[in-house]
Amino acid sequence: MSKWFKPEELACKHCWASGVTLDLVELLDWMREKYGKPIIIKSAYRCKIHNEAVGGVPESAHVTGEAADIGCSFSADRMKLIKLALEAGINRIGVAKTFIHVDISSTLPQEVFWLY
């Protein structure tokens, strides 16, 4: 399904179910190709139990397989990944100290950027 990511990298860390959408996988593959070095997925699909356990909001795009948290700790890498996400058309981005959340949900508010 993905050129760059193994199924277990995108699966729920609680039950190992796979639920990411093909659209998200294609965007992550595109970002990885352009980034030119490995991308570590901290979290992608989450079952409802896992989402609740990690403090995710009930309507999280992780639950619908439309979001991924990309590991990132350095500011230059963070900037490059954000630019790539925007170039890919991703318009729901969250930034934390150790990851960037990219989200392609069409049912949640659009054109949003938040900090954790």
C-alpha distances in whole Angstrom, upper triangle without the diagonal:
4,7,9,9,9,8,12,12,11,12,16,19,21,19,16,15,11,12,10,10,8,11,11,8,9,12,12,10,13,15,14,15,18,19,20,19,17,16,17,16,19,17,15,15,18,20,23,25,23,23,27,28,26,29,26,28,27,26,23,20,18,19,17,14,15,16,16,19,18,21,24,27,29,30,29,26,26,27,25,22,24,25,21,20,23,22,19,21,20,24,23,24,25,27,28,30,27,23,22,21,19,19,18,20,22,24,26,28,27,28,28,28,30,31,30
4,6,6,7,8,11,11,10,12,16,18,21,20,17,16,13,13,11,11,9,11,10,6,7,10,9,7,10,12,11,12,15,16,16,15,13,13,14,13,16,16,13,14,18,20,24,25,23,23,27,27,26,28,25,27,27,26,23,19,18,19,18,14,15,15,14,16,16,18,21,24,26,27,26,22,23,24,21,19,21,22,18,17,21,20,17,19,18,22,22,22,23,24,25,27,24,21,20,19,17,17,17,20,22,25,25,27,26,27,27,26,28,28,28
4,6,8,10,13,12,13,15,19,21,24,23,20,19,16,17,14,15,12,13,13,9,9,11,10,6,9,11,9,9,13,14,13,13,12,12,14,14,18,18,16,18,21,24,27,29,26,26,30,30,28,30,28,30,30,29,26,22,21,23,21,18,18,18,16,18,16,18,21,24,25,26,25,21,22,24,21,18,21,21,18,18,21,20,17,20,20,23,24,23,25,25,26,27,24,22,21,20,18,20,19,22,25,27,28,30,28,28,28,28,29,30,30
4,7,10,12,10,11,14,18,19,22,22,18,19,16,17,14,15,13,14,13,9,10,11,8,6,9,10,7,8,12,12,11,10,8,9,10,11,15,15,14,16,20,23,26,27,24,24,28,28,26,28,26,28,29,28,24,21,19,22,21,17,17,17,14,15,13,15,17,20,22,23,22,18,19,21,18,16,19,20,16,16,20,19,17,20,19,23,22,21,22,23,23,24,21,18,18,18,17,18,19,22,25,27,27,29,27,27,27,26,27,27,27
4,6,8,6,7,11,14,15,18,18,15,15,13,14,12,13,12,14,12,8,10,12,9,8,11,12,9,11,15,14,14,12,9,9,9,9,12,12,11,13,16,19,23,24,21,21,25,24,23,25,23,25,26,25,22,19,17,19,19,15,15,15,12,13,12,14,16,20,22,23,23,19,19,22,19,16,19,21,17,17,21,20,18,20,19,22,21,20,21,22,22,23,19,17,17,17,16,17,18,21,24,26,26,28,27,27,26,25,26,26,25
4,5,5,7,9,13,13,16,16,12,13,11,13,12,14,14,16,14,11,13,15,12,11,15,15,13,15,18,18,17,15,12,12,11,10,13,13,12,13,16,18,22,22,20,21,24,24,22,25,23,26,26,26,23,20,17,19,19,15,17,16,14,15,14,16,19,22,24,26,26,22,23,25,23,20,23,24,21,20,24,24,21,24,22,25,24,23,24,24,24,25,21,19,19,19,18,19,20,22,25,27,27,30,29,29,29,28,28,28,27
4,5,5,6,10,11,14,13,9,9,7,10,10,12,12,15,13,10,13,15,13,13,16,17,15,18,21,20,20,19,15,14,13,11,13,12,10,11,13,15,19,20,17,18,22,22,21,23,22,24,24,23,20,18,15,16,16,13,15,15,13,15,15,17,20,24,26,28,28,24,24,27,25,22,24,26,22,21,25,25,22,24,22,25,23,23,23,24,24,26,22,20,20,19,18,18,19,21,24,25,26,28,28,29,28,28,28,28,27
4,5,5,8,8,11,11,7,9,8,11,11,14,15,17,15,13,16,17,15,15,19,19,17,19,22,21,21,19,15,14,12,10,11,10,10,10,12,14,17,18,15,17,20,19,18,21,20,23,23,23,20,18,15,16,17,14,16,15,13,14,15,16,19,22,25,27,28,24,24,27,25,22,24,26,24,22,26,27,24,25,23,26,24,23,23,23,23,24,20,18,19,18,18,19,20,22,25,26,26,29,29,30,29,28,27,27,25
4,6,8,9,12,13,9,11,10,12,11,14,14,16,13,11,14,15,12,13,16,16,14,17,19,18,18,16,12,10,8,6,8,8,8,9,12,14,18,18,15,16,19,19,17,20,18,21,22,22,18,17,13,15,16,13,14,13,10,11,11,12,16,19,21,23,24,20,20,23,21,18,20,23,20,19,23,23,21,23,20,23,21,20,20,20,20,20,17,15,16,15,15,16,18,20,23,25,24,27,26,27,26,24,24,24,22
4,7,9,12,12,9,9,7,8,7,10,11,13,10,9,12,13,10,12,15,15,14,17,19,18,19,18,14,12,10,7,9,7,5,6,9,12,15,16,14,14,18,18,16,19,17,19,19,19,15,13,10,12,12,9,11,10,8,10,11,13,17,20,22,24,25,21,20,23,22,18,20,22,19,18,21,22,19,20,18,20,19,18,18,19,19,21,18,15,15,14,13,14,15,16,20,21,21,24,23,24,23,23,22,23,21
4,6,9,8,5,5,5,7,7,11,13,15,13,12,15,16,14,15,19,19,18,21,23,22,23,21,18,15,13,10,10,8,6,5,7,9,13,14,11,12,16,16,15,18,16,18,18,18,15,14,10,11,12,9,12,12,10,12,14,16,19,22,25,27,28,24,23,26,25,21,23,25,23,21,24,25,22,23,21,23,21,20,20,21,21,23,20,17,18,16,16,16,17,18,21,22,22,25,25,26,25,25,24,24,23
4,5,6,5,5,7,8,9,13,16,17,15,14,18,19,16,19,22,21,20,24,26,24,26,24,20,17,15,11,10,8,7,5,5,6,10,10,7,9,12,12,12,14,13,16,15,16,13,13,9,9,11,10,13,12,11,12,15,16,20,22,26,28,29,25,24,27,26,23,24,27,25,22,25,27,24,25,22,23,21,20,20,21,20,22,19,17,18,16,16,16,18,18,21,21,21,24,25,26,25,24,23,23,21
4,6,6,8,10,12,13,17,19,21,18,17,21,21,18,20,23,22,21,25,27,25,26,23,20,17,14,11,9,8,9,8,7,9,12,11,7,10,13,11,11,14,14,17,17,18,16,16,12,12,15,13,16,14,13,13,15,15,19,21,25,27,28,25,24,27,27,23,25,28,26,24,27,29,26,27,24,25,23,22,20,21,20,21,18,16,18,16,18,18,20,21,24,24,24,26,27,28,26,25,24,23,21
4,6,8,11,13,15,18,21,23,20,20,24,24,22,24,27,26,25,28,30,29,30,27,24,21,18,15,13,11,12,10,8,7,10,8,6,9,11,9,10,14,14,17,16,18,16,17,13,12,15,14,17,16,15,16,18,19,22,24,28,30,32,28,27,30,30,27,28,31,29,27,30,32,29,30,26,28,25,24,22,23,22,23,21,19,21,19,20,20,22,22,25,25,24,27,29,30,28,27,26,25,22
4,5,9,11,14,17,20,22,20,19,23,24,22,24,27,27,26,29,31,30,31,28,25,22,19,17,15,13,13,10,9,7,10,9,8,11,13,12,14,17,16,19,18,19,17,17,14,13,15,14,18,17,17,18,20,21,25,27,31,33,34,31,29,32,32,28,29,32,30,28,31,33,30,30,27,29,26,26,25,26,25,26,24,22,23,21,22,21,23,22,26,25,25,28,30,32,30,29,28,28,25
4,6,9,12,15,17,20,18,16,20,21,19,20,24,24,23,25,28,27,28,25,22,20,17,14,14,12,11,9,9,9,12,12,10,13,16,15,15,18,17,20,19,20,18,17,14,13,15,13,16,16,15,16,18,19,23,26,29,31,32,28,28,31,30,26,28,30,28,26,29,30,27,28,26,27,25,25,24,25,24,26,23,21,22,20,20,20,21,22,25,25,25,28,29,31,29,29,28,28,25
4,6,9,13,15,18,16,15,19,20,19,20,23,23,23,25,28,27,28,27,23,21,19,15,15,13,11,8,8,8,11,12,11,13,16,16,16,19,17,19,18,18,16,15,12,11,12,11,14,15,15,17,19,21,24,27,30,32,33,30,28,31,30,27,28,30,28,25,28,30,26,27,24,26,24,24,24,26,25,27,24,22,22,20,20,19,20,19,22,23,23,26,27,29,28,28,28,28,26
4,6,9,11,14,13,12,15,17,15,17,20,20,20,22,25,25,26,24,21,19,17,14,15,12,9,7,9,9,13,14,13,14,17,18,18,20,18,20,18,18,16,14,11,11,11,8,12,13,13,16,17,20,23,26,29,31,31,28,27,29,28,24,25,28,25,23,26,26,23,24,22,24,22,22,23,24,25,27,24,21,21,18,18,17,17,17,20,21,21,25,25,27,26,26,26,27,26
4,6,9,12,10,11,14,15,15,16,19,20,20,22,24,24,26,25,22,19,18,14,15,12,9,6,8,8,12,14,13,13,16,18,17,19,16,17,16,15,13,11,9,8,7,5,9,10,12,15,17,20,23,26,29,30,31,27,26,28,27,23,24,26,23,21,23,25,21,21,19,21,19,20,21,23,24,26,24,21,20,17,16,14,14,14,17,17,18,21,22,24,24,24,24,25,24
4,7,8,7,7,10,11,11,13,15,16,16,19,21,21,23,22,19,16,16,12,14,11,7,5,9,11,14,16,15,14,18,19,18,19,16,17,17,15,13,10,8,9,7,4,6,8,9,12,14,17,21,24,26,27,28,24,23,25,23,20,20,22,20,17,20,21,17,18,16,18,16,17,18,20,21,24,22,18,17,14,13,11,11,12,15,16,17,20,20,21,21,21,22,23,23
4,5,5,6,9,10,11,12,14,16,17,19,20,21,23,23,21,18,18,15,17,14,10,9,12,14,16,19,18,17,20,22,21,22,19,19,18,16,14,11,10,11,8,5,6,9,11,15,16,20,22,26,28,28,28,25,24,25,24,20,20,22,19,16,19,19,16,16,14,17,16,17,19,22,23,26,24,20,18,16,13,11,10,10,13,14,16,19,18,20,21,21,23,24,24
4,5,5,6,9,10,10,12,14,15,16,18,20,21,21,20,18,18,16,18,16,12,12,15,17,20,23,21,20,24,25,24,25,22,23,22,20,18,14,14,14,12,9,9,11,13,16,17,21,23,27,28,29,28,25,24,25,23,20,21,21,18,16,19,18,15,15,15,18,17,19,21,23,25,28,25,22,20,17,14,13,11,13,14,17,18,21,20,21,22,23,25,26,27
4,6,5,6,9,10,11,12,14,15,17,18,20,21,20,17,18,16,18,16,13,13,16,19,21,24,22,21,24,26,24,25,22,22,22,19,17,13,13,15,12,10,8,10,12,15,16,20,22,26,27,27,26,23,22,23,21,18,18,19,16,13,15,15,11,12,11,14,14,16,19,21,23,26,24,20,18,16,12,11,8,10,12,15,16,18,17,18,19,20,22,24,25
4,5,5,6,9,10,10,12,14,15,16,18,19,17,14,15,12,15,13,9,10,14,16,19,21,20,18,22,23,21,22,19,19,20,17,14,11,11,13,11,8,6,7,8,12,12,16,18,22,24,24,24,20,19,20,18,15,15,17,14,11,14,14,11,11,10,13,13,13,16,18,20,23,21,17,14,12,9,8,7,10,12,15,15,17,16,17,18,18,19,21,22
4,5,5,6,9,10,10,12,14,15,17,17,15,13,13,11,14,13,10,11,15,17,20,23,20,20,23,24,22,24,21,22,22,20,17,14,13,15,13,10,9,10,9,13,13,16,18,22,24,24,24,20,20,21,19,16,17,18,15,13,16,16,12,14,13,16,16,16,18,20,21,24,21,18,16,14,12,11,11,13,16,18,19,21,20,21,21,21,22,24,24
4,6,5,6,9,10,11,12,14,16,16,15,14,15,14,17,16,13,15,18,21,24,26,24,23,27,28,26,27,24,25,25,23,20,16,16,18,16,13,11,12,12,15,15,18,20,24,25,25,24,20,20,21,18,15,17,17,13,12,15,14,10,12,12,16,16,17,19,21,23,25,23,19,17,16,13,13,11,14,16,19,20,22,20,20,21,21,23,25,26
4,5,5,6,9,10,11,12,14,15,14,12,14,13,16,15,13,15,18,21,23,26,24,22,26,27,24,25,22,23,24,21,18,15,15,18,16,13,10,11,10,13,12,16,17,21,22,22,21,17,17,17,15,12,13,13,10,8,11,10,7,9,9,12,13,14,16,18,20,22,20,17,14,13,10,10,9,13,15,18,18,19,17,17,18,18,20,22,23
4,5,5,6,9,10,10,12,12,11,9,11,9,13,13,11,13,17,20,22,24,22,21,24,25,22,24,21,22,23,21,18,15,14,17,16,12,11,10,9,11,9,13,14,18,19,20,19,15,15,16,14,11,12,13,10,9,12,12,9,12,11,14,14,14,15,16,18,20,18,14,12,12,9,11,11,14,17,20,20,21,19,19,19,18,20,21,21
4,5,5,6,9,10,11,11,10,9,12,12,15,15,13,16,19,22,25,27,25,24,27,28,25,27,24,26,27,25,22,18,17,20,19,15,14,14,12,14,12,15,16,20,21,22,20,17,17,18,15,13,15,15,11,11,15,14,11,14,13,17,18,17,19,20,22,23,20,17,16,15,13,14,14,18,20,23,23,24,22,22,22,22,23,24,25
4,5,5,6,8,10,12,12,11,14,14,18,18,16,18,22,25,28,30,27,26,30,30,28,29,26,27,28,26,23,20,19,22,20,17,15,15,14,15,14,16,17,21,21,21,19,16,16,17,13,11,13,13,9,10,12,10,8,11,12,16,17,16,19,20,22,23,21,18,16,16,13,14,14,18,19,23,23,24,21,20,21,21,23,24,25
4,5,5,6,9,10,10,9,12,12,15,16,15,18,21,25,27,29,26,25,28,29,26,27,24,26,27,25,22,19,18,21,20,17,15,14,12,13,11,13,14,17,17,17,15,12,13,13,10,8,10,10,6,7,10,9,8,11,11,14,15,14,16,16,19,20,18,15,13,13,11,13,14,17,19,23,22,22,20,19,19,18,20,21,22
4,6,5,6,7,7,6,10,11,14,16,15,18,21,25,27,29,26,25,29,29,26,27,25,27,28,27,23,20,19,22,22,18,17,15,13,13,11,12,13,16,17,17,16,12,13,14,11,9,12,13,9,10,14,13,11,15,14,18,18,17,18,18,19,20,18,15,14,15,13,16,16,20,22,25,25,26,23,22,22,21,22,23,23
4,6,6,8,9,10,13,15,18,19,18,21,25,28,31,32,29,29,32,32,29,31,29,30,32,30,26,23,22,26,24,21,19,18,16,17,14,16,16,20,19,20,17,14,16,16,13,11,14,14,10,12,15,13,12,16,16,20,21,19,21,21,23,23,21,19,17,18,16,18,18,22,24,28,27,28,25,24,25,24,25,26,27
4,5,8,11,11,15,16,19,21,20,23,26,30,32,34,31,30,33,33,30,31,29,30,32,30,27,24,23,27,26,22,20,19,17,17,15,16,16,19,18,18,15,12,14,13,10,9,12,11,8,10,13,10,10,14,15,18,19,18,20,20,22,22,21,18,16,18,16,18,18,22,24,27,27,27,24,22,23,22,24,24,26
4,6,8,8,12,14,17,19,19,22,25,29,31,32,29,28,31,31,28,29,27,29,31,29,26,23,23,26,25,22,20,18,16,15,12,13,12,15,14,14,12,9,11,11,8,7,11,10,8,10,13,12,12,15,15,18,19,17,18,18,19,19,17,15,14,16,15,18,19,23,25,28,27,27,24,23,23,21,22,22,23
4,7,9,13,15,18,21,21,24,27,30,33,34,31,30,34,33,30,32,30,32,34,32,29,26,25,28,28,24,23,21,18,18,15,15,14,17,16,17,14,11,14,14,11,11,14,14,11,14,17,15,15,19,19,22,23,21,22,21,22,22,19,18,17,19,18,21,22,26,28,31,30,30,28,26,26,24,26,26,26
4,7,10,13,16,18,19,22,25,29,31,32,29,28,32,31,28,30,28,31,33,32,28,26,24,27,27,24,23,20,17,16,13,12,12,14,14,16,14,10,13,15,12,11,15,15,13,15,18,17,17,21,20,23,23,21,21,20,20,20,17,16,16,18,18,21,22,26,29,31,30,31,29,27,27,24,25,25,25
4,6,10,13,15,16,19,22,25,28,29,25,25,29,28,25,27,26,28,30,29,25,23,21,24,25,21,20,18,15,14,10,10,11,14,14,16,15,11,13,16,13,12,15,16,14,15,19,19,18,21,20,22,22,20,20,19,19,19,15,14,14,16,16,19,21,24,27,30,29,30,28,27,26,24,24,24,23
4,6,9,12,13,16,19,22,25,26,22,22,25,24,21,24,22,24,26,25,22,20,18,21,21,18,17,15,11,10,7,7,8,12,13,15,14,10,11,14,12,10,13,15,12,13,16,17,16,18,17,19,19,16,16,15,16,16,13,11,11,13,13,16,18,21,24,26,25,26,25,24,23,21,21,20,20
4,6,9,11,14,16,20,22,23,19,19,22,21,18,21,20,22,24,24,20,19,16,19,20,17,17,14,10,9,6,5,8,11,13,16,16,12,13,16,15,12,15,17,15,15,19,20,18,20,18,20,19,17,16,15,15,15,11,9,11,12,13,16,18,21,24,26,25,26,25,24,23,21,20,19,19
4,6,7,10,13,16,19,19,16,16,19,18,16,18,16,19,21,20,17,15,12,15,16,13,13,10,7,6,5,6,10,13,15,17,18,14,14,17,16,13,15,17,15,14,18,19,17,19,16,19,17,15,14,14,14,15,11,9,10,10,11,13,16,18,21,23,22,23,23,23,21,19,19,18,17
4,7,10,11,15,17,17,13,13,16,15,12,15,14,17,19,19,15,15,12,15,16,14,14,11,7,5,6,6,9,12,15,17,19,15,14,18,18,14,16,19,18,16,20,22,20,21,18,20,17,15,14,13,12,13,9,8,9,9,12,14,17,18,22,23,22,23,23,23,21,19,18,17,15
4,7,8,11,13,14,11,10,13,13,10,13,11,14,16,16,12,11,8,11,13,10,11,8,6,5,7,9,12,15,18,20,21,18,17,20,19,16,17,20,19,16,20,22,19,20,17,18,16,14,13,14,13,15,12,10,10,9,11,12,15,16,19,20,19,21,21,22,20,18,17,17,15
4,6,10,13,14,11,10,14,15,13,14,12,14,15,14,11,9,6,9,10,7,8,6,4,6,9,11,15,18,21,22,23,19,18,21,20,16,17,20,18,15,19,20,18,18,15,17,15,14,14,15,15,18,15,12,12,9,10,10,12,13,17,18,17,19,19,20,19,18,18,18,17
4,7,10,12,9,9,13,14,13,14,12,14,13,13,10,8,5,6,7,5,8,7,7,10,12,15,18,22,24,26,27,23,22,24,24,20,20,23,21,18,21,23,20,20,17,19,16,16,16,18,18,21,18,15,15,12,12,11,13,13,16,17,16,19,20,22,20,20,20,20,19
4,6,8,6,6,9,10,10,11,9,11,11,11,9,9,5,5,8,7,10,9,10,11,14,16,20,23,26,27,28,25,23,26,26,22,22,25,24,21,24,26,23,23,20,21,18,18,17,19,18,21,19,16,16,14,14,13,15,14,18,17,17,20,21,23,21,21,20,20,18
4,5,5,6,9,10,11,12,11,12,11,12,10,11,8,6,9,9,12,13,13,15,18,20,23,26,29,31,32,29,27,30,30,26,26,29,27,24,27,29,26,26,23,23,20,21,20,22,22,24,22,20,20,17,18,16,17,16,19,18,18,21,23,25,24,24,23,23,21
4,6,5,6,9,10,11,9,10,8,10,9,11,9,6,10,11,14,14,15,17,20,22,25,27,31,32,33,31,28,31,31,27,27,30,29,26,28,30,28,27,24,24,21,21,20,22,22,24,23,21,21,18,19,17,18,17,19,18,17,20,23,25,23,24,22,23,20
4,5,5,6,9,10,10,12,10,13,12,14,12,10,13,14,17,16,17,18,21,22,25,27,31,32,34,31,29,32,33,29,29,32,31,28,30,33,30,30,26,27,23,23,22,23,22,25,23,22,22,20,21,20,21,20,23,21,21,24,26,28,26,26,24,24,21
4,5,5,6,9,8,11,11,13,11,13,10,9,13,13,15,14,14,14,18,19,22,24,27,29,31,28,26,29,29,26,26,29,28,25,28,30,28,28,24,25,21,21,19,21,19,21,20,18,19,17,18,18,20,19,22,21,20,23,25,27,24,24,22,21,19
4,5,5,6,5,7,8,10,8,10,8,7,11,12,13,12,12,13,16,18,21,23,26,27,29,27,24,27,28,24,24,27,26,23,25,28,26,25,22,22,18,18,16,18,17,20,18,17,17,14,16,15,17,16,19,18,17,19,21,23,21,20,19,18,16
4,6,5,6,7,7,10,10,13,11,10,14,15,17,15,16,16,20,21,23,25,28,29,32,29,27,29,30,27,26,30,29,26,28,31,29,28,25,24,21,20,18,20,19,21,20,19,20,17,19,18,20,19,22,20,18,21,23,25,22,22,20,20,17
4,6,8,10,11,14,13,15,13,12,16,17,19,17,17,16,19,20,22,24,27,29,31,29,26,29,31,27,27,31,30,27,30,32,30,30,26,26,23,22,19,20,19,20,19,18,20,18,20,20,22,21,25,23,21,24,26,27,25,24,21,20,17
4,6,9,11,13,11,14,11,12,16,16,17,15,14,13,16,16,19,20,24,25,27,25,23,26,27,24,24,27,27,24,26,29,28,27,24,23,20,19,16,17,15,16,15,15,16,14,17,17,20,20,23,22,20,22,24,25,22,21,18,17,14
4,7,9,12,10,13,12,12,16,17,17,15,15,14,17,18,20,21,25,25,28,26,23,26,28,24,24,27,27,24,26,29,28,27,23,22,19,18,15,16,15,17,16,16,16,15,17,17,20,19,22,20,18,20,22,23,20,19,16,15,12
4,6,8,6,9,8,9,12,13,14,12,12,12,16,17,19,21,24,25,27,25,22,24,26,22,21,25,25,21,23,26,25,24,20,19,16,15,13,15,14,17,16,15,15,12,14,14,16,15,18,17,14,16,18,20,17,17,14,14,12
4,6,5,9,9,9,12,14,14,13,14,14,18,20,22,23,26,26,29,27,24,26,27,24,22,26,25,22,23,27,25,23,20,18,15,15,13,16,16,19,19,17,16,14,15,14,16,14,16,14,12,14,17,18,16,16,14,15,13
4,6,9,10,8,11,13,14,14,16,17,20,22,25,27,30,30,32,30,27,29,30,26,25,28,28,24,25,28,26,24,21,20,17,18,16,19,19,23,22,20,19,16,17,15,16,14,16,14,12,15,18,20,18,19,17,18,16
4,6,8,7,9,11,11,12,14,16,20,22,24,27,29,29,31,29,25,27,28,25,23,26,25,21,23,25,23,21,18,17,14,16,15,18,19,23,22,20,18,15,15,12,13,10,12,10,8,11,14,17,15,17,16,18,17
4,5,6,7,9,9,8,11,12,16,18,21,23,26,26,27,25,22,24,25,21,20,23,22,18,20,23,21,19,16,15,12,13,12,15,16,20,19,16,15,11,12,9,11,9,12,11,9,12,14,16,14,15,14,15,14
4,5,5,6,5,5,9,11,14,17,20,23,25,25,26,24,21,22,23,19,18,21,20,16,17,20,17,16,13,13,10,11,12,15,17,20,19,16,14,10,9,7,8,6,9,9,8,11,12,15,13,14,14,16,16
4,5,5,6,5,7,9,13,15,18,21,24,24,26,23,20,22,23,19,18,21,20,17,19,21,19,18,15,15,12,13,13,15,16,19,17,14,13,10,10,8,10,9,13,13,12,15,16,18,16,16,16,17,16
4,5,8,8,10,13,16,19,22,25,28,28,30,27,24,26,26,23,22,25,23,20,22,24,22,21,18,18,15,16,16,19,19,22,21,18,17,14,13,11,12,11,14,13,12,16,17,20,19,19,19,20,18
4,6,8,11,14,17,20,23,26,29,29,30,27,25,26,26,22,22,24,22,19,21,23,20,19,16,17,14,16,17,20,21,24,23,20,18,14,13,10,10,8,11,11,11,15,16,19,18,19,20,21,21
4,6,8,12,14,17,20,24,26,27,28,24,22,24,24,20,20,22,20,17,19,21,17,17,15,16,14,15,16,19,20,23,21,17,16,13,11,9,9,9,12,13,13,16,17,19,18,19,19,21,20
4,7,11,13,17,19,23,25,25,25,22,20,22,21,17,17,19,17,14,16,17,14,14,11,12,11,12,14,16,18,21,20,16,14,11,8,6,5,6,9,11,11,13,13,15,15,16,17,19,19
4,7,10,13,16,19,21,21,22,19,17,19,18,15,14,17,15,12,14,16,14,14,10,12,9,10,10,13,15,18,16,12,10,7,6,4,6,8,11,13,12,14,14,15,14,14,14,16,15
4,6,10,12,16,18,19,20,16,15,17,16,13,13,16,14,11,15,17,14,15,12,13,11,10,10,12,13,15,13,10,8,6,6,7,9,11,15,16,15,17,16,17,15,15,15,15,15
4,6,9,12,15,16,17,14,12,15,15,11,12,15,14,12,15,17,16,16,13,14,12,10,9,9,9,12,9,6,5,4,6,9,12,14,18,19,17,18,18,18,16,14,13,13,12
4,6,10,12,13,14,11,10,13,12,9,10,14,12,11,14,16,15,16,14,15,14,11,10,10,10,11,8,5,5,6,8,11,14,16,20,22,20,21,20,19,17,15,15,14,14
4,7,10,12,13,10,9,13,13,10,12,15,14,14,17,19,18,20,17,18,17,13,12,10,9,9,6,4,7,9,11,14,18,20,23,25,23,24,23,22,20,17,16,15,14
4,6,8,10,7,6,10,10,9,11,14,14,13,16,18,18,20,17,19,17,13,12,9,9,8,5,5,7,10,12,16,19,22,25,27,24,24,23,22,20,16,16,14,14
4,7,9,8,7,11,12,11,13,16,16,16,19,21,21,23,20,21,20,16,14,11,9,6,5,7,9,13,15,19,22,25,28,29,27,27,26,24,21,18,17,14,14
4,6,5,6,9,10,11,12,14,15,16,18,20,21,23,21,22,21,17,15,12,11,9,8,10,11,15,17,21,24,26,29,31,28,28,26,24,22,19,18,16,16
4,5,5,6,9,10,10,12,14,15,16,18,20,21,19,20,19,15,14,11,11,9,10,11,11,15,17,20,23,26,28,30,27,26,25,22,20,17,16,14,15
4,5,5,6,9,10,11,12,14,16,17,18,20,19,20,20,17,16,13,14,13,13,13,13,16,17,21,23,26,29,31,29,27,25,23,21,18,18,17,18
4,5,5,6,9,10,11,12,14,15,16,19,17,19,18,15,15,12,13,12,11,10,10,14,15,18,21,24,27,29,27,26,24,22,20,17,18,17,18
4,6,5,6,9,10,11,12,14,15,17,15,16,15,12,11,9,10,10,9,8,7,11,12,16,18,21,24,26,24,23,21,19,17,14,14,13,14
4,6,5,6,9,10,11,12,14,16,14,15,15,12,12,10,12,13,13,12,10,13,13,17,19,22,24,26,24,23,20,18,16,13,14,14,16
4,6,5,6,9,10,10,12,14,14,15,16,13,14,13,15,15,14,13,11,14,13,17,18,22,24,27,25,24,21,19,18,16,17,17,19
4,5,5,6,9,10,10,13,11,13,13,10,12,11,13,14,13,10,8,10,10,13,15,19,21,23,22,21,19,17,16,14,15,15,17
4,5,5,6,9,10,11,9,10,11,8,9,9,12,14,13,11,8,9,9,12,14,17,19,21,19,18,16,13,13,10,12,13,15
4,5,5,6,9,10,10,11,13,11,13,13,16,17,17,14,12,13,12,14,15,19,20,23,21,20,17,14,14,13,15,16,19
4,5,5,6,9,9,11,13,11,14,14,17,18,17,15,12,13,11,13,14,17,19,22,21,20,17,15,16,14,17,18,20
4,5,5,7,5,8,9,8,11,12,15,17,16,13,10,10,7,9,10,14,16,18,17,17,14,12,13,12,14,16,18
4,5,5,5,6,9,9,12,13,17,19,19,16,12,12,10,11,11,14,15,18,17,16,13,10,11,11,14,16,19
4,5,7,10,12,12,16,17,20,22,21,18,15,15,12,14,13,16,17,21,20,19,15,13,15,15,18,20,22
4,6,9,11,12,15,17,20,22,21,18,15,14,11,11,10,14,15,18,18,18,15,13,15,15,18,20,22
4,6,9,11,15,17,20,23,22,19,15,14,10,10,9,12,12,15,15,15,11,10,12,13,17,19,22
4,6,7,11,13,17,20,19,16,12,10,7,7,6,9,10,14,13,12,9,9,10,10,13,16,18
4,6,10,13,16,20,20,16,13,11,8,7,7,9,10,12,11,9,6,5,6,8,11,14,17
4,7,10,14,17,17,14,11,8,6,5,7,8,10,11,9,8,6,6,5,6,8,11,13
4,7,10,13,14,11,7,5,5,6,9,11,13,15,12,11,10,8,7,5,7,9,11
4,7,10,11,8,6,5,7,9,12,13,16,17,13,13,12,11,8,6,5,6,7
4,7,8,6,5,6,9,12,15,17,19,20,17,16,16,14,11,8,6,5,6
4,6,5,6,8,11,14,18,19,22,23,20,19,19,18,15,11,9,6,5
4,6,8,11,14,17,21,23,26,27,23,23,23,21,18,14,12,9,8
4,7,10,13,17,20,22,25,26,24,24,23,22,19,16,14,11,10
4,7,10,13,16,18,22,23,20,21,20,19,17,14,12,10,10
4,6,10,13,16,19,20,18,18,17,16,13,11,10,9,10
4,6,10,12,15,17,14,15,14,14,11,10,9,10,10
4,7,10,13,15,13,13,12,12,11,10,11,12,13
4,6,9,11,10,11,10,11,10,10,12,14,15
4,6,9,9,10,9,11,11,13,15,17,18
4,6,6,8,8,11,11,13,15,18,19
4,6,8,7,11,12,15,17,20,21
4,7,8,12,13,16,17,20,21
4,6,10,10,12,14,17,18
4,7,7,10,12,15,17
4,6,9,12,15,18
4,7,10,14,17
4,7,10,13
4,7,10
4,7
4
